[in-house]
Every structure is written in structure tokens, then in C-alpha cells.
Amino acid sequence: MNFMKHLSFICILCFFFFSCKNEKKKTHDPLIPTVEQTDSLEDSLMYAEKFSIKKTGDITVITVFSPWPNAEKDFTYALLPREKAATITLDRNAYDAIVLTPVERLIVTSTTHIPMLEMLGAETKLVGFPETNYVSSEKTRTLIEAGTIKDIGQNEHINLELLIDLEPEVVIGFSINATNATYKSIQKANIPVVYNADWTEKTPLGRAQWIQFFAPFFQKELEAKEIFQKIENEYNEVKALAQKATKIPTVMAGAMYKDIWYLPAGNSFQAQFLTDANTHYLWADSEGTGSLSLNIESVLDKAANADIWIGPGGFKSYEDLKKANELYSQFAPFQHKKIYSTANTIGATGGTIYYELAPTRPDMVLKDIIKAAHPEILPDYNPYFFKQLQ
């Protein structure tokens, strides 16, 4: 199993068991700032817990805390403005990487990074990506098809020679453990590697706030702050609307993989979505921030009469579910056609758009779930990720 597929599997287990079209006319994306701001950036990150940003003079220091489960160290990076770098003295041994900004050429390694680059208007700085067929965004796919962004192989087996030829100024990587030898080889080639740990955040808004991690690499901190604030406001506004619902539906989630039913634990960010959508998630009281591993009989015993079913794995139809296991058809949401899935929202090359865009746009995810749970709250809203199975 290659690394990107392995990540997709992790997303399936942890993300409800569920890895913008480029118009020629000028239209304004409400999340893209139009006015330059001058307010201070020294306020703390309210939601993201796995990184910090501090400015000392011209030096921006980013610290990433435990970028994978049970990581033995944090990673610290120094970002220096290109035009002033020659005049700055610092202890290079104190940092895991030093990067000159604004970055003009970079490589990222997860599809979740793509939307953040696009929102910052930095997708044209991307020169390489592992397994480009996983990218769904039309804007970035256009660059891939034009040859501007090169496919550099599999994440755990990156074509190092090609990567070096692309002359990236930094590689934004992620890892599920400390054994990724590829990144060590990249570092030996004197190319900085910076770890991104957005996937380890415990809340939906915590994940989305990682756009502020990317921003300093392009000197776009103010833009990122405004973009995130709009996402935050939209999320909180629709969350408040959901609290007005008078009926609270019961919710089941997940599906089976090799005879094990995986579903979100009660303290996971997936469960947080269900809480914020004003639903009663049947496993809300369970412990843990990851996924629970259950047998289908125990799930049937608890959730046979659930009102709705969110995220039935990769299943795209009721027929597919029934073919996989006859017991699926015994759940009330199957019988009443109240199952909602992300599997039918795919990109041009077959990638599930949810894995790419959802971490950056939790407001859209929450709207989808509220539409499923309380359709009267958002009568004119058309779901983007979670669509009712046919």
C-alpha cells in the first residue's frame, strides 16, 4: 500500500470512515481578501494547538508540536525575509530548517495543503507533488496538466533526482511516524523539510486554522487571518442556527472494513461536527479522539433505529451496501433512505474531494450535516460533500 493510499485509509478510519472552477470572468471569492490590512498578527491562535508562530524582529519562528502520534520532539523553523537574510545572524543549530521568504518554489505532499495554497493565491509557487492524480481542485489540475507542477512519485518513494532538479526552496511534508527516510534524503540534499501536522488537530476549526501556518512562507499573514476569520464566522453562525432545531435526530456513522466497523470516538473532531450540528451521536459518550473498532452486531444493537447515517465509508449506493453485507439493510437509515456520503463527490481524476477540501472548509462540512439532520434550518442549501445516497 503506497503512502498516499495509506493516508486515505487513515482518513477513512478517522474521518467518519467516509485523501472552484477557474472562471475567465473576474469574480470575487468571499474568502479571498480584497483590502490590505495593517492590524497586528501577534494575537494567539485560538483553535490550532499543534503549531505556534512568533515574530522576533525580522525572524518568524514556527514551532510544530508532535507532528505525528507519539513523536519524541517538536520541530522549530526560522523564516527570514529574503532581502534581509544576509544581515540576520542566528544559531542555525537551534532550528530544524531555515527558509527564505517569500517562497517562490515549493513542494507539498498532501492534498489537504492544496486548498490552503489556492486561498492564499500561492498555487503557482507549487512545482511538484507526489501522485498528482490525487489532486482534485480544477485550478491546480490546470497547472498539473500544463506541466507546471510535476509528479514526483509516491510520497514514501519520491523521485529524489527529479525533486532536486525542480529546485524547491522548501518541502512541506507530513508523516505518520518517524521512519520516512525520503525526507532525510531531501535534507541531505540541502533542501529544507518542514513538517505539517494539520491532520493531528482535535477540532474542525483547529485544522482549518493551519492556513495561518502556510501564510508566513509567502508573507501573507494578514490575508490568512482574514480568510480564517470568515470561515470561523460562517461556522459559528450556522452552528448557532442548528441550536434552534426542536427535534434532535440520533446519528450513526462509519462502516465496516474487513469485518471491523470503524466509527468516530466521542472526543474526536468528527464527533464535534455532530455535536455542533445539534444531533445526538450515539457514541458521543465514548472515550478517545480517534476511531472505535466494533463488530457489526454491537453497532446494530445500538443504532438499528437511528434517524440518520453519516459517512458510510466508500459506499456509493444502497445496492453497494447491501451487496457488501446484508445486515446493513437492517438499519433504519437504510430503510428510510437517510444515509449521507461523501463518496459521490469526486474530482476529474477520481479523487474524493472531501479529503482534499474539507479540512480547510469545516463550515461547508457543518452545513452539509445540518442539512441532513435539520433540513428546515437550511432550506435552500445544496450539500457539497455529504450527499444523500441514491
Secondary structure, 3 states (H helix, E strand, C coil): CCHHHHHHHHHHHHCCCCCCCCCCCCCCCCCCCCCCCCCCCCCCCCCCCCEEEEEECCEEEEEECCCCCCCCCCEEEEEEEHHHHHHCCCCHHHCCEEEEECCCCEEECCCCHHHHHHHCCCHHHEEEECCHHHCCCHHHHHHHHCCCCEECEECCEECHHHHHHCCCCEEEECCCCCCCHHHHHHHHCCCCEEECCHHHCCCHHHHHCCHHHHHHHHCCHHHHHHHHHHHHHHHHHHHHHHCCCCCCCEEEECEEECCEEEEECCCCHHHHHHHHCCCEECCCCCCCCCEEEECHHHHHHHHCCCCEEECCCCCCCHHHHHHHCHHHHHCHHHHCCCEEECCCCECCCCCEHHHHHCCCCHHHHHHHHHHHHCCCCCCCCCCCCCEECC
